[in-house]
Amino acid sequence: MSNISRRKVLGVGVAATAAGLAGCGRIIPARDAGRNSKETQPRPSPKLIGDGSTSFTGKQPHQPHAPEPLRPGQAPPQFIVFSWDGAGDVGDGTFTRFLDLAEEHDASMTFFLSGLYLLPESKKMLYNPPNNPKGASDIGYLTDAHIRTTLKNIRRAWLEGHEIGTHFNGHFCAGSGSVRNWTADQWRSEIDQAKSFVKEWRTNTGWNDLPPLPFDYEKELVGGRTPCLLGQGNLLPTAREAGWRYDASSSGGTQIWPSRRQGIWDLPLQQIPFPGHSFEVLSMDYNLMANQSVNATQGPRYNYPNWKAQSIQAYTQGFQRAYETNRAPFFVGNHFEHWNDGIYMDAVEEVVRYISAEKEKGKDVRMVSFRQFVDWIDAQEPAKLAKLRTLGVGQAPSEGWKAFLA
């Protein structure tokens, strides 16, 4: 890596290479318009599933009303999805920070939970990763205390309307054991194990003093993101068999309306403007960091203010470019991390507040989960979606929305 220039690795001219490196780092310890417009239901008594790790509690609360097709001449809403890879709590308050932020600004998000974050390290030999030794993982296992807080926050997230997807398990990105090389059958094994660690955390931990997760994970899980955005080609047939509705693992996309691959909605991270550069950057905290401090997760501190401002501008310019032109959904990927003293977490918070302010100005802007976006796009007329896909990056309908979607 040290012999390859930043621009060559992560620049827009080599999007596939950029995205291959965009994946997730280790955790480093250290809604349609207002909630009143969302459907909420009284919570029934939970019906335990399996060993009681999960339960059925009825329809998920804080969901938008059932989506409707666009009316003739109606401009599409501007959707923004903030997603989080790993979604493990390490006691630093980051998980609750963004749950609180989402609640404050009526935003739904997607949390791609790594199954291993609910498996005690003492039981790691239960994990049999494809092409790797039993119990191996390229991310660390959480302490028992942090598994408990992860369970608490995952429970809260779902009850507050957020989506719980999957980031699979061991996060293998390099060598012969990389997810890049996994077969469809090996992906099936990885998915089954990821689900089992969620569905059987009570058996694996022996804990009976915590409430069950309030959802049936077999039904809840409809999409995921692979480690380092690798291996989607062999994952898709298995995802389709599993009934998934989308995948967010594509190795870098652009700000255009999405399409299906092998029957699954392909929802990639996107190349967005990178202020001060002639190339674009993938809409993920890791890629911003890799372009700013190269191979270091903690670069020179004197750069932090400028790097933070640059990150905020990249996200806001990506949002504005979509809103002012083709209204393509805007997808942002994050980790619970403290790279460069947490400036990327601060940037995401600033951008959520900025987008919320834009919504308060009357703009049809919706911060949703991937699942909620897929609900909306599945409700649209195929001919209108096909027409939306004719608009390129930064291209507005020349005759205006009223004529374009008449």
TAFEN-V659603 format. One record per backbone hydrogen bond with DSSP energy under -0.5 kcal/mol. NH is the residue of the N-H (numbers start at 1). CO is the residue of the C=O. If there is no record, write none. Layout:
nh | co
NH | CO
NH | CO
This chain:
nh | co
4 | 1
9 | 5
10 | 6
11 | 7
14 | 11
15 | 12
18 | 14
19 | 15
20 | 16
21 | 17
21 | 18
22 | 19
28 | 336
29 | 27
37 | 34
38 | 35
39 | 63
44 | 42
44 | 57
47 | 56
48 | 46
49 | 54
52 | 49
53 | 199
54 | 49
55 | 213
55 | 215
56 | 47
57 | 55
57 | 214
62 | 39
63 | 39
73 | 405
74 | 71
78 | 364
79 | 77
80 | 366
81 | 330
82 | 80
83 | 81
83 | 332
84 | 110
85 | 334
86 | 112
87 | 85
97 | 93
98 | 94
99 | 95
100 | 96
101 | 97
102 | 98
103 | 99
104 | 100
105 | 101
106 | 103
107 | 102
108 | 367
110 | 82
111 | 163
112 | 84
112 | 110
113 | 111
113 | 165
114 | 86
115 | 113
115 | 168
117 | 114
118 | 115
119 | 116
120 | 118
121 | 142
123 | 120
124 | 121
126 | 123
127 | 124
128 | 126
129 | 127
132 | 129
135 | 127
136 | 133
138 | 170
147 | 143
148 | 144
149 | 145
150 | 146
151 | 147
152 | 148
153 | 149
154 | 150
155 | 151
156 | 152
157 | 153
158 | 154
159 | 155
160 | 156
161 | 158
162 | 157
163 | 109
165 | 111
165 | 163
166 | 223
167 | 113
173 | 171
178 | 175
179 | 172
181 | 178
182 | 179
187 | 183
188 | 184
189 | 185
190 | 186
191 | 187
192 | 188
193 | 189
194 | 190
195 | 191
196 | 192
197 | 193
198 | 194
199 | 195
200 | 196
201 | 198
204 | 200
205 | 201
206 | 202
213 | 53
217 | 215
219 | 216
220 | 216
221 | 217
222 | 220
225 | 166
229 | 226
230 | 227
234 | 231
235 | 231
236 | 232
237 | 233
238 | 234
238 | 235
239 | 235
240 | 236
241 | 237
242 | 238
243 | 240
244 | 239
245 | 222
246 | 222
247 | 265
248 | 224
252 | 250
253 | 269
256 | 254
261 | 264
264 | 261
265 | 245
266 | 259
267 | 247
267 | 265
268 | 266
269 | 250
270 | 331
271 | 253
272 | 281
275 | 273
277 | 274
281 | 272
283 | 270
284 | 282
285 | 333
288 | 284
289 | 285
290 | 286
291 | 287
292 | 288
293 | 289
296 | 293
303 | 300
304 | 301
307 | 303
308 | 304
309 | 305
310 | 306
311 | 307
312 | 308
313 | 309
314 | 310
315 | 311
316 | 312
317 | 313
318 | 314
319 | 315
320 | 316
321 | 317
322 | 318
323 | 319
324 | 320
325 | 321
325 | 322
327 | 322
330 | 79
331 | 329
332 | 81
333 | 283
334 | 83
336 | 85
337 | 335
340 | 297
341 | 338
342 | 339
343 | 339
343 | 340
344 | 339
346 | 342
347 | 343
348 | 344
349 | 345
350 | 346
351 | 347
352 | 348
353 | 349
354 | 350
355 | 351
356 | 352
357 | 353
358 | 354
359 | 355
360 | 356
361 | 357
362 | 359
363 | 358
365 | 363
366 | 78
368 | 80
368 | 366
373 | 369
374 | 370
375 | 371
376 | 372
377 | 373
378 | 374
379 | 375
379 | 376
380 | 377
384 | 381
385 | 381
386 | 382
387 | 383
388 | 384
389 | 385
390 | 387
391 | 388
392 | 390
395 | 392
396 | 394
400 | 397
404 | 400
405 | 401
406 | 403
